[in-house]
């Protein structure tokens, strides 16, 4: 079973620093990362998204997934009624796959301007070892589990969008 995990940090560099640690954890087989993205939310509210190709090769989900999720989290609230309808459609699509509204809302509220987050699609994590090795780092974890069926649907949905886009 895979999990969609978001690690939130109180500064703009925390997510990139943790991404580098995750690369090491993956080499040591403490976690299997299937896809990842770093999000920095600048003090002016603008976001910068960087897919973490160095962790996962070409990326299992691709830019369509991360773009949709990040867009839903940060852009939809400011675009008024049109975005509300678009946000509802995006939220519905993610809900069909198994990513619920409460997860999306919690993540969106957790990342304030001047902060960052590391988004991971991961499995086989040795959480206790990872927590032990990151003891001095201040971050919060938000996650939702995906069944094998939901994970397959997630990949198929966003792989099709990558090809169409």
N, C-alpha and C positions, 0 to 999 in steps of 0.2 A: 504494500500500500504506500502510495506517495502522499506527501503533505505539501501544501502551499504554506510557506513559512515567511513571515516578515519580521525582521529584526530592526527595531527602531532605535535611533541614537539621538542624543541631545545636541549634537554638533553636525556640521556639514561633512566632516571627514571620517566619522565613525564607521559608516557603511563600507567605504573603500578599504579601510584598515581591516575590517572583519572579513571582507571578501578575500583579502590576501591570506588571512588565517584559515579560512574555509578551504582555500586551495591546498594549503598544507594538510589540513584534516582529511581532505579527500585523498591525497597521496598516501596518507597513513591509514586509509580505509576506516576512518571514524565516521564517515558520511559519504553517501553517493548523491552528488548534485547533478540533476538532469538539466536544469536551466537556472539562470540567475540574472538579476538586474540590480543595479545600484541606482537609487533615486536621491538626488540632492534637492532640497527645497530651499532656494535662496531666501535671504531676508526680505526681499521684495515680493516673495510669494511664487516666483517663477520656478519651474522644476526643470531639472536636467536629468535625463535618463541615459544610463550607459549599460547596455547588455554586456554581461560578463563572459565574453567568448573564451577568455583564457581558462576559465573553469571547465567549460563544457563543450568545447569544439564549436560546431556550427550553431548550437542552441536547439533544444528540443521543441520549444514552443514558438520561438521566433518573435520578431518585432510586432506582429499583429496582436498577439496576446498581451505583451507588456504594454504596448501602446494603448490598447483598449482599457486595461486595468488601471493604468496610471491616469489616463484621461478621465475615466469614471471617478477616480478618487480626487483629482485636483481641479479639473477644468469644468466639469458639468455644473457644479454649484454656482459658477459665475456667469453662465451663459443664458440665464433666464429660462423662459418657457420652452424654447426650442431645445436647449440642453436638457431640460427636465424630461422631455419626451425621449430625446436621444439617450439620456442617462437611464431612463426606465427601460428602454430597449436593450441597452448594454447590460444593465443589471439583470434583466430577464434572461438574456443569453447566458450570463455567468451562472445564474440560478439554475438554469436547465442542466448545466454541467455539474452542479454540486457545490458551487461557491455561493454561499448565502449572503443575503443583504446585511446581516449583522456583522459578518466578517468584513465586508467592504466598508461599512460605516465605521467600524472600530479602527480599521487601518487608516481611513481618511482623516479621522479625528486625531490620530496618534502622531501624525507627522506635521509639525508646525513649521512656519518659516524659520530658517536657520538650522534646520535639522536634516537628517538623512535616514535612509532605510535600505536594507539589503533584502531583496525579494528572492526567495529560493523555491524551486520545485525540487524536493529532496526525498530520499528514502534511505532506509538502513542507517539511521543516525544513532550513534552511541551518545545519547544526550548527556548522561552523567559525566562521561570523560570530557566532552566538549565544554560543559558547564565548569568543570574543575579547571580546565586550561584557560578559561576566559573569566576567571573569578574577579579580577581587578577591573574589568571593563563594564561600564554601566550601559545596559541596553534592556529593552523590553522585547518579549517574544509574543507574536500573535500568529496563530496557525489554524488551519482547517485541514482535515484529512480528506483524501479523495480515494474512493474505492477504485479497484482496477477498471471497472466499467466507466466511471466518471473520468478517470485519467485518460483512457483511450478516446472518449468523446471529446475531451479538451484538446488533445493532440490533433484529432481529425478535424475539428471545427477550425482551429487556427492554422493548421497546415493548408487547408482549403483556402482560407482568406489570404494567406501569404502568396499562394499561386495565383489567385484572382487579382490581388493588388499589384 
